[in-house]
Amino acid sequence: MGKFFLFAAALESELYGLVFLAILASAIGFYYYLRVIVFMYMGKFHEETGTLITIPLSLRIVIAIMVLGTLYLGLLPGTFLHLASEAVSF
């Protein structure tokens, strides 16, 4: 969503070349991310060579904290936006 607003602002400022390059870079990035996702879910898996991966408890805790932080910042960004606006006016 942030890229959309950035592209819209650049279009209003008539920076068409920059918007074109940004959309091209986004499309290239999307292609590479999509390749990884397709390989993860649609790639062939050989049971003979597959190994079971165990995730340690400490890593699970860190992942849970990061997921909760990402959800909090995505759903309730008001606190940090307010801090950022105060920092800009400082």
Buried (B, 14 or more C-beta within 10 A) or exposed (E): EEEEEEBEEBEEEEBEEBBEEBEEEEEEEEEEEEEEEEEEEEEEEEEEEEEEEEEEEEEEEEEEEEEEEEEEEEEEEEEEEEEEEEEEEE
